[in-house]
């Protein structure tokens, strides 16, 4: 029996995927760069192969005995990330891995994309066939990588594409931007708070990814993997406040003036060569609907999210507290 390869194993999703696979008794290998997380992966029982996924030679040299691939690695959004870096990792590395997997005749390849390739959802909830409208360089590069993976649909290489939705859970800090100010009584809603948001607890996402890597129905298909349903941003913040046993702060400010201030801040900081504390993409979090249908994954794969929003928020809050983050 060959090994299961995970790229991006030092990241939040990849790490949790590796833990699940090891617990399930699989032999797991990871393509890694040197760093502190490598030791943790080795202690977990993961074979770590130092590999530059942007180099096709390095990738090809490390593909022995691989049966299955979960390609999770990506260059993630930071405000002033270089477009070339996004393309090098999210596009070029994806091509390198697919070509090596095809040559090695692996049994399954799962490519992790993002619902961000669809941009703002004007008619929610969006399914997998909803139009593409990436909103920044990161999303554009993720779309290009997904389209490369989809070129293999119908080929000898069995490929599936996963689009995760709003990932959160213990170990991730992206939603501290909501938990921390709500915990301190300093949260200010920008806009109405009635925009739709869709959250996915990490354990449910890992379930969905593994289904895409094991179920025959997943081959040649794209799947949105999300939580049980969407909610409004205001409702999400009320749940967080309730879990934290804090009063929900009712202060709100109009969206448009804050967005204009973010545009100015970004331009000034770019001239100064520093990362802006406020920028348009951050403010858009309060204005763009993000709601998706998981019907296809349920019908074809039997995917059913198990962790409700309140339980997931509570488990995340406990982890934040245990780490002194809130």
C-alpha positions as CSV (number, residue, x, y, z in Angstrom):
1,X,0.0,0.0,0.0
2,X,1.4,3.4,-1.0
3,X,1.4,6.6,0.9
4,X,-1.0,9.5,1.0
5,X,0.7,12.8,0.2
6,X,-0.4,16.1,1.7
7,X,0.9,19.4,0.5
8,X,0.5,22.4,2.8
9,X,0.7,20.1,5.8
10,X,2.2,22.9,8.1
11,X,-0.9,25.0,7.5
12,X,-4.2,24.9,9.4
13,X,-6.2,22.7,7.0
14,X,-3.2,20.5,6.0
15,X,-2.2,19.9,9.6
16,X,-5.7,18.8,10.6
17,X,-6.0,16.6,7.5
18,X,-2.7,14.9,8.4
19,X,-3.9,14.2,11.9
20,X,-7.1,12.6,10.7
21,X,-5.3,10.5,8.1
22,X,-2.8,9.2,10.7
23,X,-5.6,8.4,13.1
24,X,-7.3,6.5,10.3
25,X,-4.2,4.3,9.9
26,X,-2.9,5.8,6.7
27,X,0.8,6.1,5.9
28,X,1.2,9.9,5.3
29,X,3.9,11.8,3.6
30,X,4.1,15.6,3.4
31,X,6.0,18.0,1.1
32,X,7.5,20.6,3.5
33,X,9.9,23.4,3.8
34,X,12.2,23.5,6.8
35,X,10.5,25.1,9.8
36,X,9.2,24.5,13.4
37,X,6.1,22.6,12.2
38,X,8.2,19.9,10.6
39,X,9.1,18.4,14.0
40,X,5.4,18.4,15.0
41,X,4.5,16.5,11.8
42,X,7.2,14.0,12.4
43,X,6.0,13.4,16.0
44,X,2.6,12.9,14.5
45,X,4.0,10.1,12.4
46,X,4.1,12.0,9.1
47,X,7.1,11.4,6.8
48,X,8.4,14.8,5.9
49,X,10.0,15.3,2.5
50,X,11.7,18.6,2.0
51,X,10.4,19.6,-1.4
52,X,10.1,22.8,-3.4
53,X,6.7,22.4,-5.0
54,X,7.5,25.3,-7.4
55,X,10.4,23.2,-8.9
56,X,9.1,20.4,-11.1
57,X,12.4,18.5,-10.7
58,X,12.2,18.6,-6.9
59,X,8.5,17.5,-7.1
60,X,9.2,14.6,-9.4
61,X,12.1,13.3,-7.3
62,X,9.9,13.0,-4.3
63,X,6.9,11.2,-5.7
64,X,8.0,7.6,-5.1
65,X,5.4,5.3,-3.5
66,X,2.6,7.9,-3.6
67,X,-0.9,6.5,-4.1
68,X,-3.1,9.5,-3.3
69,X,-2.5,13.3,-3.2
70,X,-4.3,16.0,-1.2
71,X,-3.0,19.3,-2.6
72,X,-3.7,21.9,0.1
73,X,-0.7,24.2,-0.2
74,X,-1.3,27.7,-1.4
75,X,0.2,31.2,-1.3
76,X,-2.5,33.0,0.8
77,X,-3.7,36.6,0.6
78,X,-1.8,39.3,2.3
79,X,-2.4,42.8,1.1
80,X,0.9,43.4,-0.7
81,X,1.8,39.9,-1.7
82,X,3.5,39.7,-5.1
83,X,1.3,38.6,-7.9
84,X,4.2,36.5,-9.3
85,X,4.4,34.6,-5.9
86,X,0.7,33.8,-6.1
87,X,1.1,32.5,-9.7
88,X,4.3,30.6,-8.8
89,X,2.6,28.6,-6.0
90,X,-1.1,28.6,-6.8
91,X,-0.7,28.0,-10.5
92,X,2.8,26.7,-11.3
93,X,3.1,24.3,-8.3
94,X,-0.3,22.9,-9.0
95,X,0.7,22.1,-12.6
96,X,4.0,20.5,-11.3
97,X,2.1,18.3,-8.8
98,X,-0.5,17.2,-11.4
99,X,2.1,16.3,-14.0
100,X,4.1,14.3,-11.4
101,X,1.0,12.6,-10.2
102,X,0.0,11.6,-13.7
103,X,3.4,10.3,-14.4
104,X,3.4,8.3,-11.2
105,X,-0.1,7.0,-12.0
106,X,-1.5,7.9,-8.5
107,X,-4.9,6.6,-7.7
108,X,-6.5,9.9,-6.7
109,X,-5.6,13.6,-6.7
110,X,-7.7,16.1,-4.7
111,X,-7.0,19.8,-5.5
112,X,-8.1,22.4,-2.9
113,X,-9.4,25.5,-4.5
114,X,-11.7,28.2,-2.8
115,X,-15.2,29.5,-3.1
116,X,-13.4,32.9,-3.6
117,X,-13.1,32.1,-7.3
118,X,-16.8,33.0,-7.4
119,X,-16.4,36.3,-5.7
120,X,-19.4,38.1,-4.3
121,X,-22.6,36.0,-4.4
122,X,-25.4,38.1,-5.9
123,X,-28.0,35.3,-5.8
124,X,-27.2,33.2,-2.7
125,X,-26.8,30.4,-2.1
126,X,-24.3,29.7,-4.9
127,X,-23.7,26.2,-6.1
128,X,-20.7,24.8,-8.0
129,X,-21.9,26.1,-11.4
130,X,-22.3,29.7,-10.3
131,X,-20.2,32.0,-12.4
132,X,-16.6,32.9,-11.7
133,X,-15.7,36.5,-10.5
134,X,-12.4,36.5,-8.6
135,X,-12.0,39.7,-6.7
136,X,-8.2,40.0,-6.2
137,X,-4.8,38.5,-7.3
138,X,-5.1,35.7,-4.8
139,X,-8.5,34.6,-6.1
140,X,-7.4,35.0,-9.7
141,X,-4.5,32.7,-9.1
142,X,-6.7,30.1,-7.3
143,X,-9.1,30.1,-10.2
144,X,-6.2,29.5,-12.6
145,X,-5.0,26.6,-10.5
146,X,-8.4,25.1,-10.3
147,X,-8.8,25.3,-14.1
148,X,-5.5,23.5,-14.5
149,X,-6.8,20.7,-12.2
150,X,-10.0,20.5,-14.2
151,X,-8.1,20.0,-17.4
152,X,-7.4,16.5,-16.0
153,X,-11.1,15.6,-15.7
154,X,-11.8,12.6,-17.9
155,X,-8.1,11.7,-18.1
156,X,-6.3,8.7,-16.7
157,X,-5.5,10.8,-13.5
158,X,-8.6,10.7,-11.2
159,X,-9.0,14.3,-10.0
160,X,-11.5,16.0,-7.8
161,X,-11.7,19.7,-6.8
162,X,-12.7,21.0,-3.3
163,X,-13.8,24.5,-2.6
164,X,-13.8,25.2,1.1
165,X,-16.1,27.8,2.7
166,X,-15.2,30.1,5.6
167,X,-12.8,27.7,7.5
168,X,-12.5,28.1,11.3
169,X,-11.8,26.2,14.5
170,X,-9.2,25.6,17.2
171,X,-5.8,26.3,15.8
172,X,-6.8,29.1,13.4
173,X,-6.7,32.8,14.2
174,X,-8.4,34.4,11.2
175,X,-11.6,35.0,13.2
176,X,-9.9,36.7,16.1
177,X,-10.9,39.9,14.2
178,X,-14.5,39.2,15.5
179,X,-13.9,37.3,18.8
180,X,-11.3,39.7,20.3
181,X,-13.2,43.0,19.9
182,X,-16.5,41.4,20.9
183,X,-14.8,39.9,24.0
184,X,-13.4,43.4,24.9
185,X,-16.7,45.2,24.2
186,X,-15.1,47.1,21.4
187,X,-16.8,45.6,18.3
188,X,-18.3,48.1,15.8
189,X,-20.4,46.7,13.0
190,X,-19.6,48.3,9.7
191,X,-22.8,48.6,7.7
192,X,-26.1,46.8,8.4
193,X,-24.7,43.4,9.5
194,X,-27.3,41.7,7.3
195,X,-24.8,40.3,4.8
196,X,-24.7,36.5,4.6
197,X,-21.7,34.5,5.8
198,X,-21.1,30.8,5.7
199,X,-18.8,29.1,8.2
200,X,-17.2,25.6,8.1
201,X,-15.7,24.0,11.1
202,X,-12.4,22.4,10.4
203,X,-13.4,18.8,11.3
204,X,-16.3,19.0,8.8
205,X,-14.0,20.3,6.1
206,X,-11.6,17.4,6.7
207,X,-14.5,15.0,6.4
208,X,-15.4,16.5,3.0
209,X,-11.9,16.5,1.7
210,X,-11.4,12.8,2.6
211,X,-14.7,12.0,0.9
212,X,-13.4,13.7,-2.2
213,X,-10.3,11.6,-2.0
214,X,-12.0,8.2,-1.4
215,X,-15.5,8.2,-3.0
216,X,-15.6,7.1,-6.7
217,X,-18.4,9.6,-7.3
218,X,-16.0,12.4,-6.6
219,X,-13.8,11.8,-9.7
220,X,-14.1,14.6,-12.3
221,X,-16.2,16.8,-10.1
222,X,-16.1,20.1,-8.1
223,X,-17.5,20.2,-4.6
224,X,-18.3,23.1,-2.3
225,X,-17.6,21.9,1.3
226,X,-19.3,24.1,3.9
227,X,-21.1,24.1,7.2
228,X,-24.8,23.3,7.6
229,X,-26.0,26.7,6.4
230,X,-25.3,30.4,6.2
231,X,-26.1,33.1,8.7
232,X,-26.0,36.9,8.8
233,X,-22.9,38.6,10.1
234,X,-25.0,40.1,12.8
235,X,-26.3,36.7,13.9
236,X,-22.8,35.3,13.9
237,X,-21.6,38.2,16.2
238,X,-24.5,37.6,18.5
239,X,-23.6,33.9,18.9
240,X,-20.0,34.8,19.6
241,X,-21.0,37.4,22.2
242,X,-23.3,34.9,23.8
243,X,-20.7,32.1,23.9
244,X,-18.2,34.6,25.5
245,X,-20.9,35.7,27.9
246,X,-20.5,39.3,26.8
247,X,-23.2,41.8,25.9
248,X,-23.5,42.2,22.1
249,X,-22.1,45.7,21.2
250,X,-24.8,47.5,19.2
251,X,-22.6,50.3,17.8
252,X,-22.5,50.5,14.0
253,X,-21.1,52.9,11.4
254,X,-22.1,53.4,7.8
255,X,-20.2,51.3,5.3
256,X,-19.3,53.8,2.6
257,X,-17.2,56.3,4.6
258,X,-15.2,53.4,6.1
259,X,-14.6,51.9,2.7
260,X,-13.4,55.3,1.3
261,X,-11.1,55.7,4.3
262,X,-9.7,52.2,3.6
263,X,-8.9,53.1,0.0
264,X,-7.0,56.2,1.2
265,X,-5.2,54.3,3.9
266,X,-4.1,51.6,1.4
267,X,-2.8,54.2,-1.1
268,X,-0.9,56.2,1.6
269,X,0.6,53.1,3.1
270,X,1.7,51.7,-0.3
271,X,3.6,54.9,-1.0
272,X,5.2,54.6,2.4
273,X,6.1,51.0,1.8
274,X,4.2,49.6,4.8
275,X,1.2,47.2,5.2
276,X,-2.0,49.1,5.7
277,X,-3.9,48.6,9.0
278,X,-7.1,49.1,7.0
279,X,-7.7,48.2,3.4
280,X,-10.7,47.7,1.1
281,X,-10.6,43.9,1.1
282,X,-10.9,43.9,4.9
283,X,-13.8,46.3,4.9
284,X,-15.6,44.3,2.1
285,X,-15.9,41.5,4.7
286,X,-18.9,43.5,6.1
287,X,-20.6,44.0,2.7
288,X,-20.3,41.0,0.4
289,X,-22.7,38.0,0.6
290,X,-20.9,34.7,1.0
291,X,-23.5,31.9,1.1
292,X,-23.2,28.6,-0.7
293,X,-25.1,25.3,-1.4
294,X,-23.6,22.0,-0.2
295,X,-26.4,20.0,-1.8
296,X,-24.1,18.4,-4.4
297,X,-21.6,17.1,-1.8
298,X,-24.5,15.7,0.3
299,X,-26.2,13.9,-2.6
300,X,-23.1,12.5,-4.4
301,X,-20.7,11.9,-1.4
302,X,-23.0,11.6,1.6
303,X,-21.3,14.7,3.1
304,X,-23.1,15.9,6.2
305,X,-21.5,18.6,8.5
306,X,-21.6,17.5,12.1
307,X,-20.6,20.6,14.0
308,X,-23.2,23.3,14.4
309,X,-22.3,26.9,14.4
310,X,-22.8,27.5,18.1
311,X,-20.7,24.4,19.0
312,X,-18.0,25.4,16.6
313,X,-17.8,28.9,18.0
314,X,-17.7,27.6,21.5
315,X,-14.8,25.2,20.7
316,X,-12.9,27.9,18.9
317,X,-13.4,30.4,21.8
318,X,-12.1,27.8,24.3
319,X,-9.0,27.4,22.2
320,X,-8.5,31.1,22.0
321,X,-8.8,31.4,25.7
322,X,-6.4,28.5,26.3
323,X,-3.8,30.3,24.2
324,X,-4.4,33.7,25.9
325,X,-5.6,35.2,22.6
326,X,-8.8,36.6,24.1
